[in-house]
Amino acid sequence: MENNNKYHVPEAQQKALESSPDQNALTAQKKQELKAIAVQPTANDDNVEEQPLSTAQYITWGMLCLGWCIALFLYKRNKSNTRSQRVIDRHNTYVKEFKDLLFDIESAAIDYWTSAEDENDQVKVLGFQRKIKELTTKSKEISDSGGIAYPSEKLKKLRKYVTLDNDQRPLKANSSRIDELRDIVSELSQLYERKSDI
């Protein structure tokens, strides 16, 4: 028996298929019934109503919204604290630099006024002027970063006691000029205090 099909079906299977046409028909009939059941609309499809939210769903949604609000609040507070901490750190850095420079000026000025005159005096005075200008810049930076207002009168007094050359050198360590210089440096040092951390 020659079969023109693309696939070769063994003779035993072909005979079994030909001998039981009722079984194949039954299977085809069941498949159609299942398809019909799957496609048939249910009785409730036309009048589907949305179920109202239950108490548990309200609680869940409320907790979710509350959680997002708390997270947003904590984020903004942390961001604000970080910004504030940066301002405080910058202020404290400026205060440290100001005090270091102030004490350097004091030490160099006392050395200058208590030593004998020499040929480098003009260079030393110019160095004092440059350092005092740097000190006033630091003072303005402190003021800009939330510190005290710029103390112009005290800085003028410091400049006067350091650079004004109207006394004969060398001065004694307990002279009035050296005492006034120490006093103004002490006042400026106490004026600028570090801020505490948040």
C-alpha positions in Angstrom: 0.0 0.0 0.0 1.5 3.3 -1.1 1.0 6.4 1.0 1.3 9.8 -0.7 1.5 11.6 2.7 4.5 13.6 3.5 4.9 11.6 6.8 4.9 7.9 6.9 2.2 6.5 9.3 2.8 2.9 10.4 0.2 0.4 9.1 -0.9 -0.7 12.6 -1.7 2.9 13.6 -3.5 3.6 10.4 -5.7 0.5 10.9 -6.5 1.5 14.4 -7.5 5.0 13.3 -9.7 3.6 10.6 -11.3 1.0 12.8 -12.4 3.5 15.5 -14.0 6.6 13.8 -16.4 7.0 16.8 -13.5 7.7 19.2 -12.1 10.4 16.9 -15.5 11.9 16.5 -16.0 11.9 20.3 -12.7 13.7 20.9 -13.6 16.3 18.3 -17.0 16.8 19.8 -15.5 17.3 23.3 -13.0 19.9 22.0 -15.9 21.9 20.5 -17.8 21.7 23.7 -14.9 23.0 25.7 -14.3 25.9 23.3 -18.0 26.8 23.5 -17.8 26.8 27.3 -14.7 29.0 27.3 -16.3 31.5 25.0 -19.7 31.7 26.6 -20.2 34.8 28.8 -21.2 34.2 32.4 -24.4 35.5 33.7 -22.6 38.2 35.8 -20.6 39.8 33.0 -23.3 42.2 32.0 -23.9 43.7 35.4 -20.4 43.7 36.9 -20.1 46.1 39.9 -16.9 47.3 41.4 -16.4 46.2 45.0 -16.0 49.0 47.5 -12.6 49.2 49.3 -12.5 47.2 52.4 -11.2 48.5 55.7 -7.9 46.6 55.3 -7.4 48.2 51.9 -8.0 51.7 53.4 -5.4 50.9 56.1 -2.9 49.7 53.5 -3.3 52.7 51.3 -3.1 55.0 54.3 0.1 53.4 55.6 1.6 53.6 52.2 0.9 57.4 51.9 2.1 57.9 55.5 5.3 56.1 54.7 6.0 58.2 51.7 5.3 61.4 53.6 7.7 60.4 56.4 10.4 59.4 53.9 10.0 62.8 52.1 10.2 64.7 55.4 13.4 62.8 56.5 15.0 63.4 53.1 14.4 67.1 53.3 15.6 67.4 56.9 18.8 65.4 56.1 19.4 67.6 53.1 18.9 70.7 55.1 21.2 69.4 57.9 23.9 68.5 55.4 23.7 72.0 53.9 23.9 73.6 57.4 26.8 71.4 58.3 28.7 72.5 55.2 28.2 76.1 56.2 29.3 75.5 59.7 32.4 73.6 58.5 33.3 76.4 56.1 32.8 79.0 58.9 35.0 76.9 61.3 37.7 76.6 58.7 37.8 80.3 58.1 37.9 81.0 61.9 40.9 78.6 62.2 42.7 80.2 59.3 41.9 83.7 60.7 43.3 82.8 64.2 46.4 81.1 62.8 47.2 84.2 60.6 46.4 86.5 63.5 48.8 84.8 65.9 51.5 84.7 63.1 51.1 88.4 62.7 51.3 89.0 66.5 54.4 86.9 66.8 56.2 88.5 63.8 55.2 92.0 64.9 56.5 91.5 68.5 59.8 90.1 67.0 59.9 93.1 64.7 59.3 95.7 67.4 61.6 94.1 70.0 64.5 93.7 67.5 67.1 96.3 66.4 66.6 98.1 63.1 68.1 96.5 59.9 68.0 96.8 56.1 65.0 94.4 55.7 62.6 96.6 57.8 60.8 97.9 54.8 60.2 94.4 53.5 59.0 93.3 56.9 56.5 96.1 57.0 55.2 95.3 53.5 54.8 91.7 54.6 52.7 92.8 57.6 50.5 94.9 55.3 50.0 91.9 53.0 49.2 89.6 56.0 46.8 92.1 57.5 45.0 92.4 54.1 44.7 88.7 54.0 43.4 88.8 57.6 40.6 91.3 56.6 39.7 89.0 53.7 39.3 86.1 56.1 37.2 88.3 58.3 34.9 89.1 55.4 34.6 85.4 54.5 33.6 84.6 58.1 31.0 87.3 58.0 29.7 86.0 54.7 29.4 82.5 56.1 27.1 83.5 58.9 29.7 84.7 61.4 30.0 88.0 63.2 30.0 91.3 61.3 33.3 92.6 60.0 35.1 94.4 62.9 36.6 97.3 61.0 37.7 99.3 64.0 39.5 96.5 65.7 41.3 95.6 62.4 42.3 99.3 62.0 43.8 99.2 65.5 45.7 96.1 64.7 47.1 97.6 61.5 48.1 100.7 63.5 49.9 98.8 66.2 51.7 96.5 63.7 52.7 98.9 60.9 52.7 102.5 62.2 56.4 103.3 62.6 56.5 106.2 65.1 58.4 104.5 67.9 62.1 103.9 68.3 63.2 100.3 68.1 64.0 98.1 69.8 61.1 98.3 72.3 61.0 96.5 75.6 58.7 93.4 75.8 56.5 95.2 78.4 56.2 98.4 76.4 52.8 100.0 76.0 52.8 99.3 72.2 53.5 95.6 72.7 50.8 95.4 75.4 48.3 97.2 73.2 49.2 94.8 70.3 48.6 91.8 72.5 45.3 93.2 73.8 43.9 93.8 70.3 45.0 90.4 69.2 43.3 88.9 72.2 40.1 90.8 71.5 40.0 89.7 67.9 40.8 86.1 68.9 37.9 86.1 71.4 35.6 87.7 68.9 35.9 84.8 66.5 34.7 81.5 67.9 34.0 78.2 66.2 30.4 77.1 65.8 29.4 73.8 67.3 28.3 70.9 65.0 24.6 70.2 64.5 
